[in-house]
Every structure is written in C-alpha cells, then in structure tokens.
Amino acid sequence: MIVCLAVVGHENNPLYIQSFTESDDALKLHHIVHCSLDVIDERVNNPKKSSPTINEAFLGLLYPTENYKVYGYLTNTKVKFILVTTDLDIRDADVRNVSLLFFRKFHAAYVDAVSNPFHIPGKKITSKTFRERVSSIVKSFGLSSAS
Amino acid sequence: MVREVSESCVESLLSEIVLSYCSGFYANKPELAARRIEAIGFQVGHQLSERYTMDRPRFTDNLEAIKFICKDFWSELFKKQIDNLKTNHRGTFVLQDNRFRWLAHMSIDPLVQASGNIQDPSAMAENKSAQATGMHLYFPCGIIRGTLSNLGIECAVSADISNLPACELITLITYNSFSYI
C-alpha cells in the first residue's frame, strides 16, 4: 500500500508531497522522506562497486523502518522521487519491478507537469491535473499489488 | 501517442518573438530584447531537458552532457545531429550545425559575401542584416543554456554566424556539478 509520495528538487526543496492514508501522521511521513534524502546523497556520492551501474535512475530500497519501506529514484536533472510503502510481505524481486514501473509512470506525469509554462521551476507543483494523474497511478498500483 | 508540430508555425512564432521584442517592447534597446529572448529560451530548454533526459542513465561528465545535446537533443528538436563538435578540453565547446533549421529560410545578404573594401553605407547595411539575423540566435542559445543548467552545468552560450546557413554555437562552461553532486 503506497503511503506517501514526494518529489524533491535538486536543492533538496520539496516540490510535491502527498500522503495517501488518513490515519498516519503526515509529519512522521515527511520526516521519513527527509531522512531518506540523506541516504540518497550517500548512495550517489559513494557508489558501491557491487551495484550494477552507478548511473541508473532507480536507486532501489533506501532503508526499511519498522513499518515502512522507502524507495528512491533520481532523475538526470537531480530531482528525487521518494516512495513510502507498507508492503512488507512481497518478495524483493517483484517489488523492484513494480516500483520501477511505478516510478516510470510517475516520472512521465512529473515531466508533463513541469512542461506547463505556468509552472515556476523550483516552486511547488500546484497542478490539479498532476494530482489527479498521480492519484490514478497510485490507485492502479494499489489494486495490482494487493493481489 | 506521437504529437506533431507544424514547422512553419514554429518558425513564424520565432520570427514574431524577435520582431515583437526588437521593434515593440524594447525598441532601440537591443541588449534588453536579446536578454529577454534568451530568458525565454532558457525556460524552454529547462523544460525540454526534463522530457528528453527521462529514459537515459545519468551523465558522468560535461562531455557526456554536451554529446547528449549534440546527438539526442538536437535530433529531437531539429531532426538532425550537430555536424561538428570541437573542444579545447578546458570547458569550451563549439557546436557547429551546417544548416541550422531555423535560419534556413533567411535570405543571405549578397553584400555580406563580398570581401575587400566596402563603402560605408553598404558596410552599415551588412552590419544591420547580420545584427538582425543574430537576434534570431538568442533563442537557441537560451535553449542550450537552459538544458545544461538543468543538468547542473552553468555556462554561457553565444552564436557565430559568419557563414550562413551554418551556425556555430560556442558554449563556455563556468561551473559544473560533476565535481560534487
């Protein structure tokens, strides 16, 4: 179950944060997203020799907390996408493919939102279309991963 | 879904931008007009770079980013690649396009081709036409600057049109983010 999505710019400024559960404390989720930024910086600056390629966009599982898993994705333009989920019972191989697919669709929606001439780069994304698109992507992934 | 754009519309829009800014908004202030046009190009390049770097692995250094502009980016915009790339290995890159698409329909003043002594009024006319054509190049310079800036590379881009329809875009990189991320 996808709990929270965030888009963070290259100066670590938040561009879009959305939580998908009413029960969880939004602040706690924001804190998790914030901590994961450090993990991303670490991953990017010290690439492990064993990782397949240091230049791939999908960073994989950043760190698991007791209730959540956090996945990261870094674009060429240094924009970071962070995904917080509660799917603790799915195998790692499946989860990797599923989250990669999710990030691809999310990236496409982000690119369309940023191409809006009324969007100011560096400011938050306020487009309703983007919000709706993201909600529909999350819904479709929620249904597929529930199976 | 493949989207198509009418090329003649794009060219009309570009000439209209130059006309509006040079003769309308900032008449008699060509430097200000040039800066505004370049700023428009900057934003366009910024947004285009998001779109065209989407499925690529991250760039490792400046040369990779410039090669991306020469090959993929230029093919997306102009359906051809940059014809010649020169560098001094110290941050300056010269991108040469032998037939720049947006200048292809501009007339070349025959006086420009003449060399040797030129009378004063003709020289002034040559200067004016070169200046007018040069105004049209601020937009593509801005596009390149916007694209590189979104990839973390600060630069200054200028254009050289000594032999139309070929056009050289000179990129001087002042700061890049590959020393740290």
Chai-1 contact restraints between the chains, C-beta under 6 A:
chainA,res_idxA,chainB,res_idxB,connection_type,confidence,min_distance_angstrom,max_distance_angstrom,comment,restraint_id
A,V44,B,I181,contact,1.0,0.0,6.0,A-B,restraint_1
A,N55,B,P57,contact,1.0,0.0,6.0,A-B,restraint_2
A,N55,B,R58,contact,1.0,0.0,6.0,A-B,restraint_3
A,E56,B,P57,contact,1.0,0.0,6.0,A-B,restraint_4
A,N76,B,T53,contact,1.0,0.0,6.0,A-B,restraint_5
A,N76,B,R58,contact,1.0,0.0,6.0,A-B,restraint_6
A,T77,B,E50,contact,1.0,0.0,6.0,A-B,restraint_7
A,T77,B,N150,contact,1.0,0.0,6.0,A-B,restraint_8
A,H107,B,M54,contact,1.0,0.0,6.0,A-B,restraint_9
A,V111,B,E50,contact,1.0,0.0,6.0,A-B,restraint_10
A,V111,B,R51,contact,1.0,0.0,6.0,A-B,restraint_11
A,V111,B,M54,contact,1.0,0.0,6.0,A-B,restraint_12
A,V114,B,Q47,contact,1.0,0.0,6.0,A-B,restraint_13
A,V114,B,E50,contact,1.0,0.0,6.0,A-B,restraint_14
A,S115,B,Q47,contact,1.0,0.0,6.0,A-B,restraint_15
A,P121,B,H46,contact,1.0,0.0,6.0,A-B,restraint_16
